[in-house]
Amino acid sequence: MKKFNKQLFENSPLSGSAIDQDYSRDPDRLYGDLDSQSPNLAILKEKPEHRMIVYLKAQGLSNNEIAERTGYTYPWVSQITRQPWFKQRLVAEMKESGRDSIQDMLKVTAADSVQTLIELRDTSDSPAVRKAAASDLLDRYLGKPTMRVESTNSNKVTYEDVTGIDKELLKVNEELKRLSGHV
């Protein structure tokens, strides 16, 4: 008879928990991750060093490299990285880091881009380029102008169409009354 071990992942509150289920339904989860091995042991409480492992993993370090940097063994780092809460935090960190770096890059280059548009507007020999640069500058500052949209309906309903629909509706209502026994 197998002895019950509360430290095993399958016996822990994490197995089949909301965290575990949420991650399995997350469209941003790591590709192919549902086929990966579940943890053997459950780690129920996150420690500061676990968060550090999330950050190192998000930077692309392998479990071996993380083990060397943190002093943990490779098997223990592997157990930590297979926890459902770890996977959720890793995906969130990777998404946030990706957004931050792109936003930072755009912030740094935005002033140069505006300066380029101003330079094109002021120095170009082509009137079309000067106009496009001026329009782009105004659009970035004021927003694009409101455009009017017209729509016409080419489906014309005739009196005969309406009369035919009314007749069909009467037939359907009479049939319903007959079937329900209200005749």
MDAnalysis code that builds the backbone (N, CA, C; Angstrom):
import MDAnalysis as mda
import numpy as np

u = mda.Universe.empty(549, n_residues=183, atom_resindex=np.repeat(np.arange(183), 3), trajectory=True)
u.add_TopologyAttr("name", ["N", "CA", "C"] * 183)
u.add_TopologyAttr("resid", np.arange(1, 184))
u.add_TopologyAttr("resname", ["MET", "LYS", "LYS", "PHE", "ASN", "LYS", "GLN", "LEU", "PHE", "GLU", "ASN", "SER", "PRO", "LEU", "SER", "GLY", "SER", "ALA", "ILE", "ASP", "GLN", "ASP", "TYR", "SER", "ARG", "ASP", "PRO", "ASP", "ARG", "LEU", "TYR", "GLY", "ASP", "LEU", "ASP", "SER", "GLN", "SER", "PRO", "ASN", "LEU", "ALA", "ILE", "LEU", "LYS", "GLU", "LYS", "PRO", "GLU", "HIS", "ARG", "MET", "ILE", "VAL", "TYR", "LEU", "LYS", "ALA", "GLN", "GLY", "LEU", "SER", "ASN", "ASN", "GLU", "ILE", "ALA", "GLU", "ARG", "THR", "GLY", "TYR", "THR", "TYR", "PRO", "TRP", "VAL", "SER", "GLN", "ILE", "THR", "ARG", "GLN", "PRO", "TRP", "PHE", "LYS", "GLN", "ARG", "LEU", "VAL", "ALA", "GLU", "MET", "LYS", "GLU", "SER", "GLY", "ARG", "ASP", "SER", "ILE", "GLN", "ASP", "MET", "LEU", "LYS", "VAL", "THR", "ALA", "ALA", "ASP", "SER", "VAL", "GLN", "THR", "LEU", "ILE", "GLU", "LEU", "ARG", "ASP", "THR", "SER", "ASP", "SER", "PRO", "ALA", "VAL", "ARG", "LYS", "ALA", "ALA", "ALA", "SER", "ASP", "LEU", "LEU", "ASP", "ARG", "TYR", "LEU", "GLY", "LYS", "PRO", "THR", "MET", "ARG", "VAL", "GLU", "SER", "THR", "ASN", "SER", "ASN", "LYS", "VAL", "THR", "TYR", "GLU", "ASP", "VAL", "THR", "GLY", "ILE", "ASP", "LYS", "GLU", "LEU", "LEU", "LYS", "VAL", "ASN", "GLU", "GLU", "LEU", "LYS", "ARG", "LEU", "SER", "GLY", "HIS", "VAL"])
u.atoms.positions = np.array([
    [0.835, -1.189, 0.000],
    [0.000, 0.000, 0.000],
    [0.875, 1.245, 0.000],
    [0.566, 2.172, -0.914],
    [1.346, 3.387, -1.065],
    [0.978, 4.388, 0.034],
    [2.000, 4.940, 0.692],
    [1.789, 5.892, 1.784],
    [1.433, 7.263, 1.208],
    [0.443, 7.935, 1.817],
    [0.026, 9.266, 1.382],
    [1.120, 10.270, 1.719],
    [1.551, 11.036, 0.714],
    [2.586, 12.051, 0.914],
    [2.004, 13.388, 0.500],
    [1.804, 14.270, 1.476],
    [1.174, 15.560, 1.178],
    [2.086, 16.502, 0.395],
    [3.376, 16.183, 0.287],
    [4.282, 17.039, -0.477],
    [4.227, 16.757, -1.980],
    [3.690, 15.611, -2.358],
    [3.583, 15.311, -3.786],
    [2.599, 16.272, -4.440],
    [2.933, 16.697, -5.629],
    [2.086, 17.652, -6.337],
    [0.677, 17.113, -6.515],
    [0.557, 15.850, -6.873],
    [-0.765, 15.260, -7.140],
    [-1.654, 15.259, -5.903],
    [-1.079, 15.297, -4.703],
    [-1.845, 15.322, -3.457],
    [-2.014, 16.735, -2.896],
    [-1.451, 17.713, -3.556],
    [-1.435, 19.082, -3.026],
    [-2.661, 19.868, -3.473],
    [-2.913, 20.980, -2.790],
    [-4.021, 21.851, -3.210],
    [-3.784, 22.497, -4.588],
    [-2.534, 22.484, -5.058],
    [-2.243, 23.079, -6.371],
    [-2.702, 22.205, -7.536],
    [-2.737, 20.916, -7.333],
    [-3.126, 19.996, -8.397],
    [-4.603, 20.200, -8.740],
    [-4.871, 20.653, -9.949],
    [-6.240, 20.903, -10.397],
    [-6.838, 22.177, -9.833],
    [-6.019, 23.011, -9.198],
    [-6.505, 24.254, -8.594],
    [-6.872, 25.276, -9.663],
    [-7.453, 26.371, -9.213],
    [-7.815, 27.452, -10.138],
    [-6.578, 27.974, -10.854],
    [-5.460, 28.070, -10.152],
    [-4.214, 28.534, -10.779],
    [-3.813, 27.584, -11.891],
    [-3.855, 26.299, -11.617],
    [-3.490, 25.280, -12.598],
    [-4.430, 25.347, -13.810],
    [-5.727, 25.466, -13.572],
    [-6.710, 25.519, -14.654],
    [-6.617, 26.820, -15.436],
    [-6.430, 27.949, -14.726],
    [-6.305, 29.235, -15.413],
    [-5.134, 29.227, -16.376],
    [-4.014, 28.682, -15.933],
    [-2.838, 28.652, -16.791],
    [-3.082, 27.781, -18.017],
    [-3.761, 26.650, -17.825],
    [-3.992, 25.750, -18.966],
    [-4.910, 26.379, -20.004],
    [-5.741, 27.359, -19.601],
    [-6.637, 28.036, -20.555],
    [-6.070, 29.362, -21.064],
    [-4.943, 29.796, -20.523],
    [-4.367, 31.090, -20.884],
    [-3.841, 31.048, -22.315],
    [-4.363, 31.898, -23.204],
    [-3.877, 31.876, -24.588],
    [-2.423, 32.321, -24.707],
    [-1.903, 33.003, -23.677],
    [-0.520, 33.469, -23.715],
    [0.455, 32.491, -23.069],
    [-0.033, 31.333, -22.636],
    [0.859, 30.381, -21.969],
    [1.990, 30.004, -22.925],
    [3.031, 29.464, -22.366],
    [4.198, 29.101, -23.151],
    [3.844, 27.984, -24.127],
    [4.253, 28.116, -25.365],
    [3.914, 27.165, -26.419],
    [4.388, 25.765, -26.051],
    [3.516, 24.792, -26.178],
    [3.861, 23.408, -25.912],
    [3.981, 23.079, -24.440],
    [3.647, 24.024, -23.570],
    [3.869, 23.830, -22.144],
    [2.922, 22.818, -21.527],
    [1.735, 22.641, -22.086],
    [0.797, 21.691, -21.502],
    [1.277, 20.256, -21.670],
    [2.170, 20.039, -22.609],
    [2.729, 18.702, -22.807],
    [3.913, 18.452, -21.883],
    [4.385, 19.499, -21.186],
    [5.566, 19.339, -20.343],
    [5.216, 18.586, -19.064],
    [6.246, 18.166, -18.391],
    [6.088, 17.345, -17.190],
    [5.559, 18.186, -16.026],
    [4.601, 17.637, -15.291],
    [4.103, 18.298, -14.087],
    [5.165, 18.183, -13.005],
    [5.117, 19.077, -12.018],
    [6.098, 18.967, -10.925],
    [5.828, 17.711, -10.094],
    [6.865, 17.182, -9.501],
    [6.712, 16.037, -8.605],
    [6.269, 16.512, -7.222],
    [6.849, 17.617, -6.788],
    [6.568, 18.161, -5.464],
    [5.841, 19.491, -5.597],
    [4.992, 19.774, -4.642],
    [4.252, 21.034, -4.641],
    [4.996, 22.056, -3.792],
    [5.171, 23.230, -4.341],
    [5.733, 24.347, -3.577],
    [4.576, 25.324, -3.389],
    [4.034, 25.339, -2.180],
    [2.794, 26.068, -1.918],
    [3.010, 27.547, -1.634],
    [4.189, 27.921, -1.187],
    [4.437, 29.321, -0.839],
    [5.609, 29.850, -1.645],
    [5.376, 30.965, -2.288],
    [6.439, 31.589, -3.062],
    [7.367, 32.349, -2.122],
    [8.661, 32.215, -2.368],
    [9.681, 32.925, -1.604],
    [10.325, 33.966, -2.514],
    [11.004, 34.956, -1.927],
    [11.673, 35.970, -2.761],
    [12.637, 35.366, -3.781],
    [13.331, 34.294, -3.387],
    [14.270, 33.683, -4.333],
    [13.541, 33.020, -5.508],
    [12.290, 32.610, -5.293],
    [11.498, 32.061, -6.401],
    [11.209, 33.156, -7.419],
    [10.897, 34.351, -6.925],
    [10.630, 35.477, -7.834],
    [11.889, 35.815, -8.624],
    [13.053, 35.731, -7.962],
    [14.314, 35.978, -8.651],
    [14.495, 34.959, -9.782],
    [14.091, 33.715, -9.536],
    [14.201, 32.679, -10.569],
    [13.268, 33.009, -11.742],
    [12.092, 33.562, -11.444],
    [11.190, 34.004, -12.518],
    [11.903, 35.029, -13.394],
    [12.531, 36.023, -12.771],
    [13.213, 37.078, -13.529],
    [14.368, 36.512, -14.353],
    [15.129, 35.594, -13.778],
    [16.242, 34.992, -14.514],
    [15.735, 34.162, -15.690],
    [14.661, 33.420, -15.470],
    [14.081, 32.598, -16.543],
    [13.533, 33.501, -17.662],
    [12.919, 34.619, -17.278],
    [12.372, 35.553, -18.271],
    [13.487, 36.177, -19.111],
    [14.690, 36.251, -18.556],
    [15.832, 36.769, -19.311],
    [16.422, 35.734, -20.254],
    [15.902, 34.498, -20.167],
    [16.329, 33.460, -21.092],
    [17.375, 32.509, -20.538],
    [17.651, 32.552, -19.243],
    [18.637, 31.654, -18.672],
    [18.075, 30.232, -18.563],
    [18.947, 29.259, -18.725],
    [18.542, 27.855, -18.596],
    [18.447, 27.496, -17.118],
    [17.847, 26.358, -16.824],
    [17.761, 25.897, -15.437],
    [19.152, 25.671, -14.847],
    [20.108, 25.176, -15.665],
    [21.485, 24.991, -15.191],
    [22.121, 26.322, -14.819],
    [21.953, 27.327, -15.673],
    [22.525, 28.652, -15.389],
    [21.893, 29.265, -14.144],
    [20.579, 29.072, -13.994],
    [19.886, 29.595, -12.808],
    [20.394, 28.886, -11.558],
    [20.590, 27.578, -11.634],
    [21.104, 26.815, -10.495],
    [22.488, 27.324, -10.087],
    [23.342, 27.588, -11.067],
    [24.680, 28.099, -10.772],
    [24.624, 29.459, -10.094],
    [23.739, 30.328, -10.553],
    [23.653, 31.681, -9.994],
    [22.999, 31.729, -8.613],
    [22.060, 30.827, -8.367],
    [21.292, 30.905, -7.124],
    [21.785, 29.965, -6.033],
    [22.571, 28.980, -6.400],
    [23.027, 28.006, -5.409],
    [22.062, 26.843, -5.224],
    [20.923, 26.865, -5.894],
    [20.009, 25.731, -5.857],
    [20.556, 24.634, -6.762],
    [20.068, 23.422, -6.586],
    [20.448, 22.339, -7.486],
    [19.579, 22.414, -8.738],
    [20.072, 21.807, -9.808],
    [19.315, 21.780, -11.052],
    [17.941, 21.133, -10.860],
    [17.840, 19.972, -10.163],
    [16.513, 19.364, -9.979],
    [15.544, 20.274, -9.221],
    [16.061, 21.034, -8.235],
    [15.164, 21.901, -7.471],
    [14.700, 23.085, -8.329],
    [15.578, 23.645, -9.131],
    [15.173, 24.719, -10.052],
    [14.124, 24.186, -11.016],
    [14.311, 22.953, -11.483],
    [13.338, 22.337, -12.383],
    [11.981, 22.190, -11.702],
    [11.975, 21.789, -10.426],
    [10.709, 21.678, -9.682],
    [10.027, 23.042, -9.578],
    [10.795, 24.072, -9.293],
    [10.234, 25.414, -9.146],
    [9.635, 25.891, -10.464],
    [10.360, 25.679, -11.549],
    [9.890, 26.190, -12.850],
    [8.693, 25.421, -13.399],
    [8.369, 24.265, -12.822],
    [7.203, 23.499, -13.265],
    [5.945, 23.781, -12.448],
    [6.056, 24.613, -11.425],
    [4.894, 24.945, -10.600],
    [3.923, 25.813, -11.401],
    [2.608, 25.630, -11.265],
    [1.651, 26.443, -12.035],
    [1.759, 27.940, -11.723],
    [1.972, 28.290, -10.458],
    [2.089, 29.706, -10.116],
    [3.343, 30.308, -10.733],
    [4.421, 29.518, -10.837],
    [5.655, 29.999, -11.456],
    [5.416, 30.300, -12.935],
    [4.734, 29.379, -13.618],
    [4.479, 29.550, -15.049],
    [3.645, 30.807, -15.309],
    [2.634, 31.037, -14.467],
    [1.812, 32.245, -14.632],
    [2.651, 33.497, -14.469],
    [3.474, 33.519, -13.430],
    [4.315, 34.700, -13.192],
    [5.319, 34.907, -14.324],
    [5.865, 33.820, -14.843],
    [6.833, 33.908, -15.934],
    [6.195, 34.518, -17.181],
    [5.012, 34.041, -17.553],
    [4.322, 34.586, -18.726],
    [4.012, 36.071, -18.518],
    [3.534, 36.425, -17.333],
    [3.219, 37.828, -17.035],
    [4.478, 38.691, -17.114],
    [5.566, 38.195, -16.575],
    [6.831, 38.947, -16.596],
    [7.338, 39.120, -18.018],
    [7.251, 38.074, -18.818],
    [7.722, 38.159, -20.200],
    [6.875, 39.144, -21.005],
    [5.554, 39.125, -20.779],
    [4.680, 40.066, -21.480],
    [5.011, 41.497, -21.079],
    [5.159, 41.718, -19.780],
    [5.443, 43.065, -19.277],
    [6.801, 43.561, -19.760],
    [7.801, 42.699, -19.722],
    [9.145, 43.086, -20.158],
    [9.151, 43.434, -21.638],
    [8.446, 42.657, -22.426],
    [8.381, 42.942, -23.865],
    [7.716, 44.263, -24.142],
    [6.623, 44.548, -23.431],
    [5.931, 45.828, -23.613],
    [6.814, 46.991, -23.194],
    [7.469, 46.835, -22.052],
    [8.298, 47.922, -21.537],
    [9.422, 48.275, -22.493],
    [10.098, 47.266, -23.042],
    [11.232, 47.566, -23.912],
    [10.786, 48.235, -25.204],
    [9.655, 47.817, -25.747],
    [9.149, 48.450, -26.968],
    [8.706, 49.877, -26.678],
    [7.997, 50.087, -25.578],
    [7.562, 51.434, -25.221],
    [8.753, 52.339, -24.968],
    [9.757, 51.827, -24.272],
    [10.955, 52.629, -24.008],
    [11.648, 53.024, -25.304],
    [11.749, 52.069, -26.232],
    [12.403, 52.352, -27.504],
    [11.625, 53.421, -28.281],
    [10.293, 53.303, -28.292],
    [9.491, 54.292, -29.008],
    [9.595, 55.671, -28.362],
    [9.613, 55.723, -27.035],
    [9.759, 57.007, -26.340],
    [11.069, 57.681, -26.703],
    [12.140, 56.895, -26.753],
    [13.462, 57.448, -27.042],
    [13.532, 57.982, -28.466],
    [12.890, 57.310, -29.401],
    [13.010, 57.717, -30.806],
    [11.895, 58.657, -31.270],
    [10.888, 58.895, -30.448],
    [9.760, 59.733, -30.872],
    [10.209, 61.144, -31.221],
    [11.041, 61.749, -30.406],
    [11.490, 63.125, -30.661],
    [12.265, 63.208, -31.976],
    [13.116, 62.198, -32.247],
    [13.866, 62.181, -33.510],
    [12.927, 62.073, -34.705],
    [11.870, 61.280, -34.573],
    [10.923, 61.122, -35.672],
    [10.184, 62.421, -35.945],
    [9.789, 63.102, -34.905],
    [9.118, 64.406, -35.080],
    [10.086, 65.389, -35.725],
    [11.331, 65.392, -35.280],
    [12.339, 66.295, -35.848],
    [12.548, 66.000, -37.330],
    [12.535, 64.731, -37.708],
    [12.683, 64.356, -39.119],
    [11.518, 64.892, -39.945],
    [10.296, 64.761, -39.413],
    [9.130, 65.295, -40.126],
    [9.237, 66.813, -40.285],
    [9.679, 67.498, -39.253],
    [9.840, 68.955, -39.334],
    [10.893, 69.315, -40.381],
    [11.997, 68.566, -40.382],
    [13.061, 68.816, -41.352],
    [12.568, 68.582, -42.776],
    [11.820, 67.494, -42.998],
    [11.266, 67.228, -44.333],
    [10.317, 68.344, -44.755],
    [9.478, 68.773, -43.841],
    [8.530, 69.847, -44.134],
    [9.260, 71.132, -44.525],
    [10.360, 71.429, -43.838],
    [11.045, 72.709, -44.044],
    [12.080, 72.708, -45.163],
    [12.628, 71.549, -45.525],
    [13.761, 71.551, -46.461],
    [13.528, 70.807, -47.766],
    [12.464, 70.043, -47.869],
    [12.272, 69.226, -49.064],
    [11.967, 70.106, -50.277],
    [12.468, 69.683, -51.424],
    [12.180, 70.379, -52.685],
    [10.826, 69.963, -53.243],
    [10.323, 68.850, -52.785],
    [9.064, 68.323, -53.302],
    [7.888, 68.867, -52.491],
    [6.955, 69.565, -53.172],
    [5.777, 70.058, -52.451],
    [4.947, 68.913, -51.852],
    [4.918, 67.772, -52.512],
    [4.139, 66.637, -52.004],
    [4.740, 66.120, -50.693],
    [6.056, 66.047, -50.606],
    [6.722, 65.584, -49.387],
    [6.501, 66.585, -48.264],
    [6.613, 67.898, -48.584],
    [6.395, 68.936, -47.561],
    [4.964, 68.874, -47.037],
    [3.989, 68.699, -47.949],
    [2.591, 68.616, -47.535],
    [2.342, 67.379, -46.680],
    [2.890, 66.232, -47.093],
    [2.706, 64.984, -46.336],
    [3.315, 65.108, -44.933],
    [4.500, 65.712, -44.833],
    [5.139, 65.885, -43.527],
    [4.313, 66.811, -42.647],
    [3.805, 67.900, -43.218],
    [2.982, 68.837, -42.445],
    [1.697, 68.156, -41.986],
    [1.069, 67.390, -42.873],
    [-0.155, 66.668, -42.501],
    [0.113, 65.645, -41.404],
    [1.221, 64.913, -41.532],
    [1.570, 63.928, -40.506],
    [1.794, 64.593, -39.157],
    [2.465, 65.736, -39.152],
    [2.689, 66.442, -37.888],
    [1.357, 66.863, -37.258],
    [0.470, 67.425, -38.082],
    [-0.828, 67.840, -37.553],
    [-1.654, 66.643, -37.085],
    [-1.607, 65.553, -37.849],
    [-2.360, 64.361, -37.458],
    [-1.863, 63.794, -36.128],
    [-0.565, 63.821, -35.916],
    [-0.007, 63.307, -34.651],
    [-0.397, 64.216, -33.487],
    [-0.500, 65.493, -33.742],
    [-0.806, 66.436, -32.667],
    [-2.312, 66.565, -32.433],
    [-3.080, 66.736, -33.505],
    [-4.517, 66.996, -33.382],
    [-5.377, 65.755, -33.588],
    [-4.812, 64.738, -34.212],
    [-5.606, 63.572, -34.590],
    [-6.088, 63.742, -36.016],
    [-6.466, 62.669, -36.632],
    [-6.938, 62.743, -38.026],
    [-8.275, 63.463, -38.061],
    [-8.527, 64.207, -39.133],
    [-9.799, 64.914, -39.230],
    [-10.979, 63.949, -39.358],
    [-12.129, 64.389, -38.892],
    [-13.342, 63.585, -38.984],
    [-13.759, 63.498, -40.442],
    [-14.126, 62.295, -40.855],
    [-14.565, 62.105, -42.236],
    [-16.047, 61.768, -42.236],
    [-16.755, 62.341, -43.178],
    [-18.171, 62.058, -43.324],
    [-18.326, 60.813, -44.186],
    [-19.211, 59.943, -43.766],
    [-19.469, 58.711, -44.510],
    [-20.932, 58.701, -44.899],
    [-21.196, 58.474, -46.179],
    [-22.570, 58.385, -46.660],
    [-22.889, 56.941, -46.986],
    [-24.117, 56.572, -46.727],
    [-24.548, 55.218, -47.001],
    [-25.925, 55.271, -47.654],
    [-26.093, 54.461, -48.671],
    [-27.407, 54.377, -49.310],
    [-27.863, 52.933, -49.271],
    [-29.162, 52.752, -49.162],
    [-29.735, 51.422, -49.125],
    [-30.383, 51.152, -50.471],
    [-29.884, 50.158, -51.167],
    [-30.423, 49.857, -52.492],
    [-31.540, 48.824, -52.430],
    [-31.826, 48.302, -51.235],
    [-32.910, 47.331, -51.094],
    [-34.222, 48.077, -50.878],
    [-35.034, 48.139, -51.902],
    [-36.309, 48.841, -51.785],
    [-37.410, 47.829, -51.511],
    [-38.210, 48.120, -50.498],
    [-39.320, 47.252, -50.146],
    [-40.585, 47.845, -50.758],
    [-41.321, 47.010, -51.485],
    [-42.543, 47.486, -52.140],
    [-43.760, 47.124, -51.299],
    [-44.883, 47.710, -51.640],
    [-46.141, 47.439, -50.962],
    [-46.511, 45.962, -51.100],
    [-46.233, 45.397, -52.274],
    [-46.528, 43.999, -52.527],
    [-45.703, 43.093, -51.597],
    [-44.442, 43.473, -51.363],
    [-43.591, 42.695, -50.452],
    [-44.184, 42.665, -49.046],
    [-44.600, 43.826, -48.554],
    [-45.164, 43.925, -47.209],
    [-46.466, 43.137, -47.116],
    [-47.326, 43.240, -48.134],
    [-48.591, 42.515, -48.145],
    [-48.338, 41.013, -48.123],
    [-47.379, 40.545, -48.891],
    [-47.047, 39.127, -48.933],
    [-46.531, 38.629, -47.581],
    [-45.714, 39.439, -46.917],
    [-45.194, 39.066, -45.601],
    [-46.333, 38.994, -44.590],
    [-47.257, 39.971, -44.640],
    [-48.409, 39.975, -43.722],
    [-49.260, 38.722, -43.914],
    [-49.478, 38.310, -45.168],
    [-50.277, 37.107, -45.443],
    [-49.587, 35.863, -44.879],
    [-48.272, 35.757, -45.071],
    [-47.514, 34.622, -44.548],
    [-47.577, 34.589, -43.023],
    [-47.505, 35.750, -42.393],
    [-47.571, 35.847, -40.940],
    [-48.929, 35.377, -40.418],
    [-50.019, 35.754, -41.105],
    [-51.351, 35.297, -40.722],
    [-51.460, 33.773, -40.816],
    [-50.919, 33.192, -41.886],
    [-50.952, 31.734, -42.052],
    [-50.197, 31.036, -40.915],
    [-49.034, 31.560, -40.571],
    [-48.226, 30.964, -39.503],
    [-48.969, 31.052, -38.178],
    [-49.581, 32.202, -37.872],
    [-50.329, 32.367, -36.621],
    [-51.532, 31.419, -36.557],
    [-52.243, 31.242, -37.679],
    [-53.377, 30.312, -37.716],
    [-52.909, 28.881, -37.485],
    [-51.796, 28.512, -38.083],
    [-51.254, 27.166, -37.905],
    [-50.844, 26.940, -36.445],
    [-50.249, 27.945, -35.813],
    [-49.873, 27.842, -34.406],
    [-51.101, 27.660, -33.512],
    [-52.151, 28.405, -33.804],
    [-53.392, 28.286, -33.021],
    [-53.958, 26.869, -33.187],
    [-53.970, 26.375, -34.422],
    [-54.516, 25.045, -34.700],
    [-53.731, 23.978, -33.949],
    [-52.385, 24.076, -33.980],
    [-51.540, 23.078, -33.331],
    [-51.667, 23.135, -31.803],
    [-51.913, 24.289, -31.278],
    [-52.039, 24.405, -29.812],
    [-53.449, 24.131, -29.319],
    [-54.413, 23.909, -30.228],
    [-55.771, 23.563, -29.857],
    [-56.659, 24.745, -29.558],
    [-56.348, 25.911, -30.034],
    [-57.142, 27.120, -29.800],
    [-58.006, 27.490, -31.007],
    [-58.400, 26.511, -31.802],
    [-59.186, 26.823, -33.000],
    [-60.647, 26.888, -32.660],
])
